[in-house]
Amino acid sequence: METTNNLMDDLRAVIADAEELLRATADQAGPRVQEARERAEESLRSARERLEGTGRRLDAQVREHPWAAVGVAAGIGLIVGILLSRK
């Protein structure tokens, strides 16, 4: 749960930095643009690192508990199937 919250915080920071970059570049170039780009790049770098770490942990969990992973995937498939069949 903590990892999900951290990931969401990182994604929010990326969005905020990207929006600021767009606002800064709309009317001018210069130091403000460079500063906003640097923050956006750092936010993206941090988010990528956390995503990679989460992916490695998820991979390890699936390898330790393969049948649980199959059960979760089957449950998700069942729910998606039910939702799609309602159309």
WOSULDA-V6278 format. One line per field, one symbol per residue. psi: psi as a letter, one per 30 degrees, with the letter a starting at -180 (. if undefined). A space follows every 10 residues. Layout:
# WOSULDA-V6278
psi: ???
This chain:
# WOSULDA-V6278
psi: eeeeeeeeee eeeeeeeeee eeeefeflla eeeeeeeeee eeeeeeeeee eeeeeeeeee eeeeieeeee eeeeeeeeee eeeeff.
